[in-house]
Amino acid sequence: MSDAGRPLWRPLLVAFAVAVAASTGGAALTPIGPWYDALVKPPWQPPGWLFGPVWTTIYACVVT
């Protein structure tokens, strides 16, 4: 049976929705409390707001 007639966007959309649901659920259910803020971090650690954009860029580069 050939997949030539099936659209490719459906499985990609499902995979994207599953990934978004899993990451959103993990972020909402993972408490990052005072224990993380109390860790001694190296001075070269980037700020927290930079984590999302940098990893999104890295993953986008991996995909291409």
Secondary structure, 3 states (H helix, E strand, C coil): CCCCCCCCHHHHHHHHHHHHHHHHHHHHHCCCCHHHHCCCCCCCCCCHHHHHHHHHHHHHHHHC
